[in-house]
Amino acid sequence: MINRWYQEAVIYSVDVSSFQDSDGDGRGDLRGLISRLDYLSRLGVSCLWLNPIHPSPWRDNGYDISDYYGIHPALGSLGDFAELAREAQERGIRIVLDLVVNHTSDEHPWFASARSSPDSPYRDWYVWSAEEPPDRHQGTVFPGEQEETWSFDEQAQAWYFHRFYGFQPDLNWANPAVRREMAKIMNFWLQVGAAGFRIDAAPFILEQVMPGVDPGPKDFSIMDSWRQETQWVRGDSVLLCEANVPPTEVGTYVGSRFDGPSDRAQMMFDFLLNPRVWLALARSDAEPLIEALTTAARLPEGGQWVSFLRNHDELDLSRLTDEQRGDTFRAFAPRPEMRLYGRGIRRRLAPMVQGDKRRIELAYALQFSLPGTPALRYGEEIGMGEDLSLDGREAIRTPMQWDDTSNAGFSSAAPEALFRPAAMKGRFGAKKVNVRAQQRDPNSLLRWFENLIYTLRTAPEIGTGTCSVINAPLPRSVLAHRFDAPTGSILLLHNLADTTVTVDIGPQPGMNGNPYDLFVDGPYDAPTKKLTGLTLNGWGYRWIRLARSDQG
Ligand code: NOJ
């Protein structure tokens, strides 16, 4: 069987600015990241997703690009990028770049030209309206920070569309010249070593914007051509969609036919499962997960979910009902300053569970046992916290905590010269939570993550197999599911509550030999063939191998 690398990958999301500074200017850079590749390699990650690294006024953490062909000068040079790609490849790590092509920065030369004259060759690269659009206050993405989606531009004497902030004018994807330029950009980065792209704001790229029509109909031919072009340039390249869309639409991003193979993006972030995991954890009740897993949309063949618990944005709970969101807020963001946009949480996971190591491990064991490929945000592997004194989403973007020296080992600059302050004090600050201390401690969270990722490598069924929820009478707090693939079968048990339970799963089809524990939170008696009387500690988990086949 030919392996598709993305189905057995572990994705690690890095903000280069916040990871490691190599030249003492107070900001992380590509050379700093290169110097930490051995750390990432030992952790076991096989794919780095870099948040934007291009020249940008940096008013939205780099998601406002002013030159698609360059590297932000504070982060390094193109040469540094090529070296990163090469060094990463030496370690079996692929680099996926954020492709932010729904909009540019308003400082991009294309927009400067477009707004300067109706005759500019770039005028039609953006979306304009001569009249004030009736729906200009509709469809905002950042309530409280953004008031409209159409703004009047004095210079152009016209209204321009921006799905996000006013400084992020949307590109006009109906214009073939825009499509051609973007194909060139993708080709360029694939040539210099990228292995694929995380497509930022995918649904908004596809939507055909018209004043007074919101949302506009989507043009999926854009995705068809991306897949054609990228795969022609680099056969094993991938597209990973950021598309928080309803279950009925998800498959369309992956394939043009539900019963055909994936011929669009290979991967989709699982925005449907993510809030369900948090709800289940908040209520210590597996039901939201059982429901989500049993009714999950199927992706076209070769398509892959990417699971995550935290990313660089707020934890978006907008897919939950008011009551469900209320329960999740109460459990994990009890104070108003922990919440954002009325729908989300601007915290990291460790503080959300009061730093309880058992709960952190349970949550991540659960995530890594969900269908698809797991993505992990930098710093989660050591249990970093957030800094709520910073604005909005900045709270969760503080520098990586390498050791307990000044600036957490992130930079040799003076602390006041840092791009973003390093968290030093408090329960989650670098004095207590840092890589160096955890490397020396065999019982640390970091060591646990290394084990988790290693175990996942020995359990390829989770990335490639078919998932089913076990139908047995179980305590409410227990999720029991299994994966079956040509390589074998695995049973996964997770207890979402703080009480010890004993569960009877009963004999399972397709077992060969005696079942055995692969990954557990503590010593347990070996499982019997009947899989009865299985103990699970409070917040406990057991990954049990049921069958291993030579066919895989
Ligand atoms: C989604 C990104 O994840 C977010 O950080 C950004 O602000 C918007 N897209 C706009 O690019």
Boltz pocket constraint, residues with backbone or C-beta under 6 A from the ligand:
constraints:
  - pocket:
      binder: B
      contacts: [[A, 60], [A, 63], [A, 100], [A, 164], [A, 200], [A, 201], [A, 242], [A, 312], [A, 313]]
      max_distance: 6.0
